[in-house]
Amino acid sequence: MTPAGNNSFRVFGVFLCLFWGVLSDFSAVSDWKLNCGWKLSNANGSVSLPAIVPGCVHSALLKQGYIQDPYFRFNDVSYRWIALDNWTYTNTFPLSGNLRSVLGFFIFYFFNYFQYPVIFSVPCIDRSKQKVQLVFDGVDTVATIYLNGVALGKTDNMFRRYEFPVTDLLKDGDNVLNVSLFSPVLYASERREAHSAYRVPPECPPDVQKGECHVNFIRKEQSSFSWDWGPSLPTMGLWKEVRLEAFDVVHFTQLSSVALYNSSLSQWRVQVELLVDAVQTTNCVIVLSIPGLPSQEAEFNTKFLQGKTRNTFTLHINTDSQVNLWWPNGHGDRPGYRLVVRAKQDKRLILNTETKVYFRTVELIQEPVVGSPGLSFYFRINGKPIFLKGSNWIPPHSFQDQVTPAVLRNLLQSAVDSNMNALRVWGGGVYEQDLFYTICDELGIMVWQDFMFACAMYPTEDDFIQTVREEVIQQVQRLKSHPSIIIWSGNNENEAALATDWFGIPVSQRPTYLKDYVTLYVKNIRAIVQQEDQSRPFLVSSPTNGAESEQEGWVSENPYDPHYGDTHFYSYTLDCWDWNTFPRTRFASEYGFQSWPSFSTLQTVSVEEDWSYNSSFSSHRQHHGNGNQQMLQQAALHYNLPNSTDPLKRFTDTLYITQVMQAQCVKAQTEFYRRSQSEIIEGKGQTMGALYWQLNDIWQAPSWSSIEFGGKWKMLHYFAQSFFSPVLPVGFEDDETFFIYAVSDLSQDLKLRAVVTVYSWSDLAPVCTVKSELLLVAGGSASAIFKERVPALLAGCGHCTRLTCLLTFHVEEQTGQQQGPTNHHYLCSPRDAQGLHTPNITAKVQEDGSGYSITLLSASVAPFVWLDVGKVPGRFSSNGFLMLSPNRTVSFIPWRPTSVTELSQSLTVTSLTDVY
Ligand code: BMA
């Protein structure tokens, strides 16, 4: 915008400032965001550009056209120089001392008309307040901060908020704020050099990740130095807000609330915590009330001591009040109550705010199991055992400033739309922004929250421990009001890394690493969490044997023991259709298979020469050693691999077949876990969680995700909608006997029977149908409701053989009312199926009320029917399905305006035989 074009805004801005100046004389705190007007330059000044806060160097360079999209082709490597340089953010802002100097400022501002093109960058802070402080909600990461040439302090932790008193440093007129960022890569390396007594592995990531080394020496998003699904783009910047806050007497910096239940008294209490910064010791009256609960109000006469203090107030809820509970998705509603907090000083209202409080209890049950050595491992929410269905969350973008509310909403809505009720926020990313947890509270997504330590050993020097302690305190205080968070967990896989010696640590040195492990996660993190938050359990690691690991000195001999705690299990070479290969664990918190994203997603970051499975681009984007080969090897166990002579078709067919493989593998494994919830077999079982790896992507590349970068669902995510449905029939074979288990997450019992329909691969008409007797399926259980030897089943059904026929099945009530989706069971690999023809599916797109409908016509049975509308963003009602009828209609909801013509032109329909 030109200065002249901005005129009316500017005038408005000046009035706003005047108004603000008047207001701030009466209110307790004035608060000004320093989001605009920033300049950014590199160490030698050769690059200088405007920057936006919150933001990062990469985003600023991209926005100003200095670099191309860092995700394009090989740019992640080309732009390595960015994080090897040092960068300085500078903001020059004029300030006025008080109301009178606001007028002076007006004149000042008027004469500096062209110098401050963005009016909202001009703070109208009232400097006459007793205390003025500069607050950084997030600095990424290593910086020295200067105000008017005076060093305010240093930062070394992306996960902390930093506050600096600046009362005496500010001046009327121009103030200059500099944030001088040091290269995170060089910092990590320097810290590692300084740590000479022993190594703190892994030192560097595997070469295939093309990443930077020693990320464990810097308190920063660990995956930003590269991961096995993500690029190395070590960010630097002011990734959260920067504010000037001015106040007299007291400033309320944070409010949190947790509801705690006393089961012996059958009484709820709400613990309200206020973080207060008092200029001088101040007497106050705090009034707490919950208007939604009858006469719930309490008054506290209190004294806020000078300085920063934490003040806790407890509101006891009358036992005769009807409190409505917060329930996870699929188990009930999520009512939140308004909690109003007021503070009065000498009858003057100095705080009047409100927040939401939710009532729920969570217990992690680890107790002996009948018929099984070891301990159970499951969550009880409001006293009810709940099976956790979901996935693992990674950062949705390398640049956090690009993680918009729309991105968060779309991903989290996608999670509940596929019937998930839980997500694990994995420990190599970031503690997510507030909105993430607010949406999870709303949608009923239970969050397993890791602390940000992953796949590494960590140093324990005093300054490292001190910064981690502050990080943990701040994060727990920030997040503990969210009922969605049901557990804190110390780290990702570090117990396993130590126990199973990932890093070749000599036996003689093991005690040193064990000691460091206990120091960091037990003596510091756990101790702080237990003091800060009594409303949810803490686990030291994942995977872990939980209580058993504790018994063994916090690092168990085998943290993957299926008799205890949670497990992570990956096997890319074993046949994923064979459930015998999966561990019958108490809780599966990670498992998965890779696939490639769709062509339209890759197209945005590639050019034609990249579009083959063996291109340099395809190897470049694959960060997991041998990953591209593993996908094809696994796929080849059951499907013919694409072999088209048209290179582009062969590439897109290969992308498709990796998605088919992934969807079917994760389906098989998840169904195994869900059906194992009520059984103990050979001493193992009662599985109570299935969180596959991973929900989302950080860029456009092959990974374990079920949702592509940009939000497009892979075939796996459509499959998840079925395999996580509240009532699910699971079919499997054990030694030639076909079983169906009915899995139910419902609260009430059901009487169900299984209906099995046998189809021939060569015909759309069913061959025969078999029904079982009605059986009671208790709510929250999995029980066998059908059992028949496969040869007997086929013998009683026409001329079927394993190679010519397949089974579909569902469960229904006595009335014939179907519960849950129709599932299927292949009696042979589709590769070997006899009679499977190319179906020549045709499609017709039509507009309907809320979106578009696509009617498919098929001449024969078609497995894994996949609809794709390329670059038109949106979602189908179902996809990747087995088509067993001559026609089927699916709907498509676009996320931007489109038309029948555009959709018809973009639509491709692929089924398994199309790639042969
Ligand atoms: C798990 C995770 C991640 C990793 C994934 C796939 O161990 O914790 O570290 O990305 O496996 O390898």
Boltz pocket constraint, residues with backbone or C-beta under 6 A from the ligand:
constraints:
  - pocket:
      binder: B
      contacts: [[A, 227], [A, 228], [A, 229], [A, 428], [A, 454], [A, 455], [A, 492], [A, 493], [A, 568], [A, 590], [A, 693], [A, 704]]
      max_distance: 6.0
